[in-house]
Amino acid sequence: MQEALRADSNAAISLIGIDLSLGRGVSRVHILKDITLNIGRGEAVGLVGPSGSGKSTLLMVMAGLERADTGTVTVAGERLAALDEDALAVFRGRNVGIVFQSFHLIPTMTALENVAVPLEFAGARDANERAARELAAMSLGDRLHHYPAQLSGGEQQRVALARALVADPAILLADEPTGNLDEATGAEIIELLFANHRQRRTTLALVTHDAALAARCDRVVKLRSGRLESGQYQTAAI
């Protein structure tokens, strides 16, 4: 624990003594149990474990989308417990990009509008121009005005990745980003994910069931029944 505490100020993501339960009454379930984890700036970490082990919930704690019951969550130097929901949303928009398995695109918005959303939320005047450039970098320059329903699954995930990266966040969180894609399309998304990680020097936390994919990361962190089995204390920076 002393090592973890010393690493806290230098880590891109630092979780110390995290416990989290979800649900109420008899249905309440203890999801995360005494998690201490530091992820270095520029590091890529694969989060693996059986279904129900708490991987996705841990990622949501890193994003501030779930609040821990106890413990300290520090992301990009900011203690998330000190932020109210509005401040947390602003912080997340500036510092954290998130890619979900199910894309989470807004169906009534075009690809361009979906990618521009975080920039518009941040008050950027050139939101559409930057969104168009990001989509072009994802080979979607001819799909700017298509709605999600008009795009293939791979194209939708490219839009989602563009949206996660358009604000140049220091941290990228990906939750089973290829889970709804066929093998070939998933491989293309992963190549884009890691290429952008290298080029932008982002910190990457990747939840996956794929051991080979996790092995591409700098470090693999294993969870079982809400506890870390290995990989918890090391930090590495590029």
C-alpha positions in Angstrom: 0.0 0.0 0.0 2.9 2.4 0.7 4.1 1.9 -2.9 0.6 2.7 -4.2 0.3 5.8 -2.1 3.7 7.1 -3.4 2.7 6.4 -7.0 -0.6 8.3 -6.6 0.7 11.8 -7.6 2.5 10.5 -10.7 -0.2 8.2 -12.0 -2.7 9.1 -14.7 -5.3 7.0 -12.9 -5.0 6.1 -9.2 -7.5 4.0 -7.3 -6.8 3.4 -3.6 -9.0 1.2 -1.4 -12.0 1.2 -3.7 -15.2 -0.6 -2.6 -18.4 -0.4 -4.5 -21.8 -2.1 -4.0 -24.8 -1.7 -6.3 -28.5 -2.4 -5.7 -30.6 -2.0 -2.6 -31.6 -4.2 0.3 -31.3 -7.9 -0.2 -30.4 -7.4 -3.9 -27.4 -5.3 -3.0 -24.2 -6.8 -4.5 -20.6 -6.1 -3.5 -19.0 -5.5 -6.9 -15.5 -4.0 -6.2 -13.6 -5.0 -3.1 -10.6 -3.1 -1.8 -9.2 -2.2 -5.3 -5.8 -0.4 -5.3 -4.6 0.2 -8.8 -2.2 2.8 -10.4 -2.0 3.3 -14.1 1.0 5.4 -15.4 0.8 8.2 -17.8 0.9 6.8 -21.4 0.5 3.3 -20.2 -1.8 0.8 -21.8 -3.5 -1.6 -19.4 -5.7 -4.6 -20.2 -8.4 -5.4 -17.7 -9.3 -9.1 -17.9 -11.4 -11.6 -15.9 -14.5 -13.7 -16.0 -17.9 -12.2 -16.7 -19.2 -10.5 -13.5 -15.7 -10.0 -12.1 -16.2 -6.2 -12.0 -14.1 -5.1 -15.0 -16.6 -2.8 -16.6 -17.7 -1.4 -13.3 -14.0 -0.6 -12.5 -13.8 1.2 -15.8 -16.9 3.2 -14.9 -15.3 4.2 -11.6 -12.3 5.5 -13.5 -14.6 7.6 -15.7 -16.6 8.9 -12.7 -19.7 7.3 -14.1 -20.0 5.2 -10.9 -19.1 6.7 -7.5 -17.1 4.4 -5.1 -18.6 3.8 -1.7 -15.2 4.1 -0.1 -11.7 4.8 -1.3 -10.0 7.5 -3.4 -10.2 7.9 -7.2 -7.7 10.3 -8.7 -7.7 10.9 -12.5 -5.4 13.3 -14.3 -4.5 14.8 -11.0 -8.1 15.4 -9.9 -9.8 13.7 -7.0 -13.2 12.8 -8.5 -15.0 12.8 -5.1 -14.5 16.6 -4.9 -16.4 17.2 -8.1 -20.2 17.6 -8.3 -22.0 16.0 -11.3 -21.8 19.1 -13.4 -18.1 19.7 -12.7 -17.4 16.0 -13.2 -19.1 16.1 -16.7 -16.9 19.0 -17.7 -13.8 17.3 -16.4 -14.6 14.1 -18.2 -15.2 16.0 -21.4 -11.8 17.5 -21.3 -9.7 14.6 -20.0 -11.4 11.2 -20.6 -12.6 9.6 -23.8 -14.8 6.5 -23.5 -15.6 3.8 -26.1 -18.4 1.4 -25.3 -19.2 -2.1 -26.7 -22.7 -0.9 -27.9 -21.4 2.3 -29.5 -23.8 4.6 -27.6 -24.3 6.9 -30.5 -27.3 9.3 -30.5 -29.6 7.9 -33.2 -31.1 11.2 -34.2 -27.8 12.8 -34.9 -25.5 12.3 -37.9 -22.0 11.0 -37.5 -20.6 14.5 -37.7 -23.1 15.7 -35.0 -22.3 12.8 -32.7 -18.6 13.5 -32.8 -19.0 17.2 -32.4 -21.1 16.8 -29.2 -18.2 16.8 -26.7 -16.6 19.8 -28.4 -19.9 21.7 -28.4 -20.4 20.9 -24.7 -16.9 22.3 -24.1 -17.8 25.5 -26.0 -15.5 24.9 -29.0 -16.4 27.2 -31.9 -14.8 24.9 -34.4 -16.6 21.7 -33.3 -17.8 20.7 -36.7 -14.5 21.3 -38.4 -12.6 19.2 -35.8 -15.2 16.5 -35.9 -14.9 16.3 -39.7 -11.2 15.9 -39.4 -11.4 13.2 -36.8 -14.0 11.3 -38.9 -11.8 11.6 -42.0 -8.9 10.1 -40.0 -11.2 7.1 -39.3 -11.8 6.8 -43.1 -15.3 8.1 -42.7 -15.0 11.3 -44.6 -17.8 10.2 -46.9 -20.1 9.3 -44.0 -20.3 12.6 -42.2 -24.0 13.1 -42.8 -25.1 9.5 -42.3 -27.2 8.5 -39.2 -26.1 5.6 -37.1 -28.8 3.3 -38.6 -27.3 4.0 -42.0 -23.9 2.8 -40.9 -22.4 -0.7 -40.4 -21.4 -1.8 -36.9 -17.7 -1.2 -37.7 -18.5 2.3 -39.0 -20.5 3.1 -35.9 -17.6 2.0 -33.7 -15.3 4.2 -35.8 -17.7 7.1 -35.1 -17.6 6.3 -31.4 -13.8 6.2 -31.4 -13.7 9.5 -33.2 -16.0 11.0 -30.6 -13.8 9.6 -27.8 -10.7 11.1 -29.3 -11.9 14.4 -30.8 -11.2 16.5 -27.7 -7.6 15.0 -27.4 -8.2 13.5 -24.0 -5.2 12.3 -22.0 -7.1 9.1 -21.0 -9.0 6.7 -23.2 -11.2 4.0 -21.6 -12.5 1.2 -23.8 -15.1 -1.3 -22.7 -15.1 -4.4 -24.9 -14.8 -2.2 -28.0 -15.0 -5.2 -30.4 -17.7 -7.1 -28.6 -20.4 -6.4 -31.2 -18.2 -6.8 -34.2 -17.1 -9.6 -36.4 -13.5 -10.7 -36.2 -12.1 -8.8 -39.2 -14.0 -5.6 -38.3 -12.9 -5.9 -34.7 -9.3 -6.2 -35.7 -9.5 -3.0 -37.7 -11.0 -1.2 -34.7 -8.2 -2.5 -32.4 -5.5 -1.3 -34.9 -7.1 2.1 -34.9 -7.3 2.1 -31.1 -3.7 1.2 -30.5 -2.4 3.4 -33.4 -4.1 6.4 -31.8 -2.8 5.4 -28.3 0.8 5.4 -29.7 0.4 8.6 -31.7 -1.3 10.6 -29.0 0.5 9.1 -26.1 -2.8 8.6 -24.3 -3.2 6.4 -21.2 -5.4 3.5 -22.2 -7.5 1.2 -20.0 -9.0 -1.6 -22.1 -11.6 -4.1 -20.8 -11.5 -7.3 -22.8 -12.2 -11.0 -22.7 -9.6 -11.6 -25.4 -6.3 -12.7 -23.8 -4.4 -12.0 -27.0 -5.7 -8.5 -27.2 -4.9 -7.8 -23.6 -1.4 -9.0 -24.2 -0.9 -6.2 -26.6 -1.1 -3.8 -23.7 1.9 -2.8 -21.5 0.4 -4.7 -18.5 -2.5 -7.0 -17.8 -4.6 -6.6 -14.7 -6.7 -9.6 -13.7 -9.9 -9.4 -11.7 -11.9 -12.1 -10.1 -15.0 -11.7 -7.9 -14.4 -8.0 -7.6 -10.7 -8.3 -6.4 -7.5 -7.8 -8.2 -5.5 -10.9 -8.7 -2.4 -9.4 -10.3 -0.9 -6.3 -11.9 -2.2 -3.9 -9.3 0.8 -2.0 -8.1 3.1 -1.5 -11.1 3.1 1.7 -13.0 4.8 2.4 -16.3 5.1 5.6 -18.4 6.0 5.8 -22.0 
